[in-house]
Structures are given as C-alpha cells and as structure tokens.
Amino acid sequence: MINLSLDRINAKSPYPVRALNKGYEFTTNKGINYRIRFLEEDKIGGCDTY
C-alpha cells in the first residue's frame, strides 16, 4: 500500500479520517462509515498512475 499523509487528508476533510486495515475510514455526522483502500494493480497508460 502507498501510505498517504493523514495530516494532509485531515487538513481538507470535513470528517476525521483514520487509518484502518491497510486503508482509511471516516464516519459522517449521520453515522455512516466509509472505508477505502488503494491497491496497486495495473499501470494506466505506461506511467505511475493507478
């Protein structure tokens, strides 16, 4: 996993984001939990974009 800076994410995020199980999670004001993680699979267009 490519680690992202939680400090940078939380500086712009409307909700506190935390690291969880090789991904990230946040909870909305209405109690909805969102989880996301980024997996390196195939390169797009031959560059370092995934």
C-alpha positions in Angstrom: 0.0 0.0 0.0 1.1 3.5 -0.7 0.8 5.5 2.5 -0.9 8.8 2.2 -0.4 11.6 4.8 -3.3 11.6 7.2 -2.3 15.1 8.3 -2.8 16.3 4.7 -6.0 14.4 4.3 -7.5 15.6 7.6 -6.4 19.2 6.8 -9.0 19.3 3.9 -11.5 16.6 5.1 -14.9 17.6 6.6 -14.6 14.4 8.8 -11.7 12.9 10.7 -10.1 10.2 8.6 -8.2 7.4 10.3 -6.0 4.5 9.1 -7.7 1.1 9.3 -6.6 -2.3 7.9 -4.4 -1.1 5.1 -6.9 1.6 4.2 -8.7 4.6 5.5 -12.1 5.1 7.2 -14.3 8.0 8.2 -17.7 8.4 9.7 -20.2 11.1 8.7 -22.3 13.2 11.0 -25.2 10.8 10.4 -23.1 7.8 11.5 -22.4 6.4 8.0 -19.0 4.7 7.9 -16.9 4.8 4.7 -13.8 2.7 4.1 -11.4 2.9 1.2 -8.1 1.5 0.2 -6.0 1.7 -2.9 -4.5 -1.3 -4.5 -1.6 -1.3 -6.9 -2.6 -3.4 -9.9 -2.1 -2.4 -13.5 -0.5 0.8 -14.6 -2.6 3.1 -16.7 -1.0 4.4 -19.9 2.5 3.2 -19.0 3.0 5.8 -16.3 2.9 5.7 -12.5 -0.9 6.3 -12.3 -3.1 3.6 -10.9 
